[in-house]
Amino acid sequence: MNVLFLTSRLPFPPVGGDRLRTFQFIKHLSRRHRVTVASFVEHEDEATRAADYHDLYHRLIPVVLPKSRSYFNCLRGLVSSKPLQVHYYDSPRMHAVVKEELAKHAYDAVVAHMVRMTEYLPESAPVRKVADLCDAVSLFHKRSAQLPHGAGLSSLIHRVEAHRVDAYEHAVVAKADTTIFISPVDADFFRANASDARIAVVSNGVDIDHFAFSADPRDDNRIAYVGNMRTFQNTDAVVYFVEEVFPLIQKVRPEAVFHIVGNEPSRRVRALHNGRSVIVTGRVDTVISYLANAAVVVAPMRAVAGMQNKILESLAVGTPVVTTTIGAEGLDPRIMTVADTPQDFSRAVLDLMQDPAKRRERAATGRTYVETHCTWEKSLVSLDSLLAGPAADKERTLESTPA
């Protein structure tokens, strides 16, 4: 197949959750198909980073979109009905690139990664249109509506987006030939209102060689959380943990230390840092050492959609996880401890901190689960057929039917 892949951020190198997913999609597809990548970059020099990955794509088309232009787009978008993230990535140049590519080359499929890029899916071209929405953003907004967002620009953006994204996502499902989600829960959220649409699940995976299992002794007093710390869902999770759960743990284990690991911590997250029992690291070169040294990784998610990479990566390294019911979505809850109240959550964390033998047992179970179900190779096994479509499936079936 000849595939045109549209992404809002250059996935070379694959730094960050959304970039990692696009990188793995492109890497997988490039083994069997010819992939042209059209990606936004903030400046022309950014595209030079892709040189080391040239064997993964046929051509790379960088489209420069400076932040200043994106901010202006959002200001104009305040009076629109479309989500602000769609306005942020509005670009006449990207529209022209897609139009030119479809006119000059015989593409079989166009893949738009995340809702912000679905604006560039062609309306009438004879090509299969695939939207990888990843998470149901409208489900996230629905869940987070009752939680405190604090003051500031991010709170304003959340309120604006919550009113817009639901209708837009449903329009995308109607427009695309196939819409992909990471978690079955997110897919079912749309199946309930779009039963005739073809909705598929392609889960995230883990590079089990990179996130190698660690049998080294852990620090019994160390708890860790990893994530992009400028997002609302991660900010809410750690603020909730520090304010509601961690004090209950400290009553039993006053020497406990909570490490908050991730890029660009928000103001609310930075305020949690005290240099003793709560450590906010900011950006680190790798999260693996923090996962491998912790007795427990926590994922006290209260407003989230999709599958949590932090859980998969922790299990791969061999660190047991305590999470909420929402945090466990898309995964087998039996490989984690699931707790939804501060009291239950603190007891679950303390139980693991105090029992190294149980941690070792859980570590082996978690690693086996990831190796069996959650490698990228297993997660992406259906991607080729989703891009080819039902006609190709039927053709292959006819070819394999004995005469």
TAVENCOR-V962082 format. One line per field, one symbol per residue. burial: + if it has 24 or more other ideal C-beta (glycine too) atoms within 12 Angstrom, else -. A space follows every 50 residues. Layout:
# TAVENCOR-V962082
burial->???
This chain:
# TAVENCOR-V962082
burial->++++++++++++-+-+++++++++++++++--+-++++++++---++-++ --+--++++++++-+---++--++--+----++++++++++--+--++-- ++----++++++++++++++++----++++++++++++++++++--+-+- ---+--++-+++-+++-++++++-+++++++++++++-++------++++ ++++++++--+-++---++-++++++++++++++++++++++--++-+++ --+--++++++++-++-++--++---+++++--+--++++++++++++++ +++++++++++++++++++++++++++++++---+++++--+--++-+++ +++-----+--++-+++-+++-++++--++--+++++++----------- ---
